[in-house]
């Protein structure tokens, strides 16, 4: 897909509306991981170097059209200001502030409050989204889309707004698309995909679409128990999506026919409850006690996964192997992350929880070939879906 780049737009001295993805984890007003803010700096700095004024549109969480103080972008505006060493203003209102926004001078940055406080942003009604986009379009001369984590959403600030102004993709979206094309068009082989996270339902379409293109699939996280249940194993109190067992069986049969190495763990770290203080024990997948739940892949499985990952020339990883937030159940994720840093080729960490996990476990962005900022967007791209935000920028 040919998306227009910043250099093609040539945004000298313009007022630019910049859609970023600054949806970072915040607890009690404190940012837990500023990775997405840091990832947006390249485009912002380029625009400032071109003497632009910038109006940033971003979202946080899912307020569903309600103003919620805990989902205000104030901590994010403050952090961005620290990183840029300038003040980033944050008006109280999102709409009806054209004169205030138009008073911005070259080199100044304003962030609008959480765009999802406006119900029209994510409305199913195209007319409502278009009306909001039309008002936002009066806030600038050019539109730059750089919120990769939101490009799979047909939202007013992502889709309709882009079409109302001369537009381009920022550096982050260009980098993300470049990496995803490497994963989908002639990847260097062997090509391995490691999938984790809680739900199989989030990953079914990706597994199905990738089966024709990969050499290895390894499954961890809460989703693995639906696979074990499909093999008729006892999974105790572990997470399971019963309705997906037939689909999962089919996927495993397809993988076998295609000669794909399909890795499931052979040992599991279990505990009686989902808690940081829960006492862990390691059991075989054939011996999960009825009163326990699986919270991580076991050490033998983690070592086996790592060994297979290191043989690959291209690896995509999305979803932690266990409950990495709890130290007792973070080891599987850590071992897999370490293996990705040792891949002789392209290793991509696919957004969301995986990105947060590797940073929490002490790895840096430079340890990997690429850390994506958009979990859901990356997955939908790999599913072969058309992403509205990219369509709007082409």
Residue pairs with C-beta under 8 A, 6 or more apart in sequence:
1 177
1 390
1 391
1 394
2 394
3 168
3 169
3 173
3 174
3 177
3 390
3 393
3 394
4 167
4 168
4 169
4 393
4 394
5 168
5 169
5 174
6 43
6 46
6 47
6 144
6 168
6 169
6 170
6 171
8 168
9 142
9 144
9 166
9 167
9 168
11 47
11 50
11 52
11 142
11 144
11 168
12 50
12 51
12 52
13 50
13 51
13 52
13 106
14 50
14 52
14 53
14 140
14 141
14 142
15 52
15 53
15 54
15 55
15 102
15 104
15 139
15 140
15 141
15 142
16 47
16 52
16 53
16 54
16 55
16 140
16 141
16 142
16 143
16 144
17 55
17 57
17 136
17 137
17 139
17 140
17 142
17 143
17 144
17 161
17 165
18 43
18 44
18 47
18 54
18 55
18 56
18 57
18 144
18 146
18 170
19 56
19 57
19 58
19 143
19 144
19 145
19 146
19 147
19 150
19 157
19 158
19 161
19 162
20 36
20 40
20 43
20 44
20 56
20 57
20 58
20 146
20 147
21 36
21 40
21 58
21 59
21 146
21 147
21 148
21 149
21 150
21 373
21 374
22 36
22 37
22 40
22 56
22 58
22 59
22 60
22 73
22 76
22 80
22 147
23 36
23 58
23 59
23 60
23 61
23 149
23 150
24 31
24 32
24 33
24 34
24 35
24 36
24 37
24 60
24 76
25 31
25 32
25 33
25 356
26 32
26 60
26 70
26 75
26 76
29 70
29 75
30 75
31 37
31 75
31 76
31 79
32 356
33 355
33 356
33 359
33 360
34 79
34 83
35 355
35 356
35 359
35 365
35 371
35 373
36 149
36 373
37 76
37 79
37 80
37 83
38 83
39 172
39 373
40 80
40 146
40 170
40 172
41 83
41 84
42 170
42 171
42 172
43 144
43 146
43 170
43 171
43 172
44 54
44 56
44 80
44 84
44 109
45 84
46 171
47 54
47 144
48 54
48 84
48 107
48 109
51 106
51 107
52 106
52 107
53 104
53 105
53 106
53 107
53 108
53 109
53 110
54 104
54 108
54 109
54 110
55 101
55 104
55 110
55 111
55 112
55 139
55 140
56 80
56 88
56 109
56 110
56 111
56 112
57 112
57 115
57 136
57 157
57 161
58 73
58 76
58 111
58 112
58 114
58 115
58 147
59 114
59 115
59 116
59 121
59 150
60 71
60 72
60 73
60 76
60 114
60 116
61 68
61 71
61 114
61 116
62 116
63 71
63 114
63 116
63 117
64 116
64 119
64 122
65 116
65 117
65 118
65 119
65 120
65 121
65 122
66 117
67 117
68 117
71 114
71 116
71 117
72 113
72 114
73 90
73 111
73 112
73 113
73 114
74 90
76 111
77 88
77 89
77 90
77 111
78 88
80 88
80 109
80 111
81 87
81 88
81 109
84 109
86 107
86 108
86 109
87 109
88 109
88 110
88 111
89 108
89 109
89 110
89 111
90 110
90 111
90 112
90 113
91 97
91 100
91 101
91 110
91 112
91 113
92 113
93 113
94 112
94 113
94 114
94 115
94 117
94 118
95 118
95 132
95 135
95 136
98 135
98 138
98 139
101 110
101 139
101 140
102 139
104 110
115 121
115 155
115 156
115 157
116 122
118 132
118 156
119 128
120 128
120 129
120 131
120 132
120 156
121 129
121 132
121 155
121 156
121 157
122 153
122 155
122 156
123 129
123 156
126 160
128 156
129 154
129 155
129 156
129 159
129 160
130 156
130 160
132 156
132 157
132 160
133 156
133 157
133 160
133 161
133 163
133 164
134 164
136 156
136 157
136 161
137 143
137 161
137 164
137 165
140 165
141 165
141 166
142 165
142 166
142 167
142 168
143 161
143 162
143 164
143 165
143 166
143 167
143 168
144 167
144 168
144 169
144 170
145 151
145 158
145 162
145 167
145 168
145 169
145 170
145 173
145 389
145 392
145 393
146 169
146 170
146 171
146 172
146 173
147 158
147 173
147 389
148 172
148 173
148 176
148 372
148 373
148 374
148 377
149 351
149 373
149 374
149 375
149 376
149 377
150 158
150 374
150 377
150 389
151 158
151 173
151 374
151 377
151 387
151 388
151 389
151 390
152 374
152 376
152 377
152 380
152 381
152 385
152 387
152 388
152 389
153 159
153 388
153 389
154 388
158 388
158 389
158 392
159 388
159 389
159 391
159 392
160 392
162 389
162 392
162 393
163 392
167 392
167 393
168 393
169 177
169 390
169 393
172 373
173 389
173 390
173 393
175 370
176 372
176 373
176 374
176 377
176 378
177 390
179 346
179 348
179 369
179 370
179 372
180 378
180 381
180 382
182 314
182 346
183 191
183 314
183 316
183 346
183 348
183 382
184 213
184 381
184 382
187 213
187 313
187 314
187 346
188 313
188 314
188 345
188 346
189 215
189 312
189 313
189 314
190 215
190 216
190 311
190 312
190 313
190 314
191 213
191 214
191 215
191 216
191 312
191 313
191 314
191 315
192 214
192 215
192 216
192 217
192 218
192 308
192 309
192 311
192 312
192 314
192 315
192 316
193 206
193 207
193 210
193 214
193 216
193 217
193 218
193 315
193 316
193 317
194 217
194 218
194 220
194 305
194 309
194 315
194 316
194 317
194 318
194 319
194 336
195 203
195 206
195 207
195 217
195 218
195 219
195 220
195 221
195 223
195 317
195 318
195 319
196 219
196 220
196 221
196 222
196 223
196 224
196 317
196 318
196 319
196 320
196 321
196 322
196 333
196 354
197 203
197 221
197 222
197 223
197 318
197 319
197 320
197 353
198 221
198 222
198 223
198 239
199 222
199 223
199 239
199 241
200 223
200 226
200 227
200 241
200 244
200 248
201 241
201 244
202 223
202 379
203 223
203 318
203 319
203 379
204 244
204 247
204 248
204 251
205 379
205 383
206 318
206 379
206 382
206 383
207 217
207 251
208 251
209 382
209 383
209 384
210 217
210 382
211 217
211 251
211 254
211 255
211 258
211 260
212 258
214 260
215 260
215 261
215 312
216 260
216 261
216 263
216 308
216 312
217 255
217 260
217 261
217 262
217 263
218 263
218 305
218 308
218 309
219 227
219 262
219 263
219 264
219 265
220 265
220 297
220 301
220 305
220 319
220 320
220 321
220 322
220 332
220 333
220 336
221 319
221 320
221 321
221 322
222 238
222 239
222 294
223 239
223 241
223 319
224 264
224 265
224 294
224 297
225 235
225 238
225 239
225 240
225 294
226 239
226 240
226 241
226 242
226 244
226 245
226 248
227 248
227 252
227 264
228 235
228 238
228 264
228 285
229 235
229 240
229 242
229 245
230 245
230 246
230 248
230 249
230 252
231 264
233 285
233 286
233 288
234 288
234 290
235 288
235 294
236 270
236 288
236 289
236 290
236 291
236 292
236 293
236 294
237 290
237 291
237 292
237 293
238 270
238 288
238 293
238 294
239 293
239 294
252 262
255 262
256 262
261 308
263 304
263 305
263 308
264 285
265 285
265 297
265 298
265 301
265 305
266 284
266 285
266 298
266 300
266 301
266 304
267 282
267 283
267 284
267 285
267 297
267 298
267 299
267 300
267 301
268 282
268 283
268 284
268 285
268 288
268 294
268 296
268 297
268 298
268 301
269 280
269 281
269 282
269 294
269 295
269 296
269 297
269 298
269 322
269 328
269 329
269 331
269 332
270 280
270 281
270 282
270 283
270 288
270 289
270 292
270 293
270 294
270 295
271 278
271 279
271 280
271 281
271 292
271 293
271 295
271 328
271 329
272 278
272 279
272 291
272 292
272 293
273 293
274 293
274 295
274 323
275 326
276 325
276 326
276 327
276 328
278 295
278 326
278 328
280 295
280 296
280 328
280 329
281 292
282 298
282 299
283 289
283 292
283 298
288 294
295 322
295 323
295 326
295 328
295 329
296 321
296 322
296 323
296 328
296 329
296 330
296 331
296 332
296 333
297 305
297 321
297 322
297 332
298 332
299 331
299 335
301 332
302 321
302 331
302 332
302 335
302 336
303 335
305 321
305 332
305 335
305 336
305 339
306 335
306 336
306 338
306 339
307 339
309 315
309 336
309 339
309 340
309 343
310 339
310 342
310 343
310 344
312 343
312 345
313 343
313 344
313 345
313 346
314 345
314 346
314 347
315 340
315 343
315 345
315 346
315 347
315 348
316 348
316 350
316 382
317 336
317 337
317 340
317 347
317 348
317 349
317 350
317 354
318 349
318 350
318 351
318 352
318 354
318 375
318 378
318 379
319 350
319 353
319 354
320 333
320 353
320 354
320 357
321 332
321 333
321 335
321 336
322 329
322 330
322 331
322 332
322 333
323 329
323 330
324 330
324 333
324 334
324 353
324 357
324 360
324 361
325 360
330 357
330 361
333 357
333 361
334 361
337 349
337 357
337 358
337 361
337 363
338 363
340 347
340 349
340 368
341 347
341 363
341 367
341 368
343 369
345 369
346 369
346 370
347 368
347 369
347 370
348 368
348 369
348 370
348 371
348 372
349 355
349 358
349 368
349 370
349 371
349 372
350 372
350 375
350 378
350 379
351 371
351 372
351 373
351 374
351 375
351 376
351 377
351 378
352 374
352 375
352 376
353 375
354 375
355 371
355 372
355 373
355 375
358 367
358 368
358 371
365 371
372 378
377 387
377 389
380 387
381 387
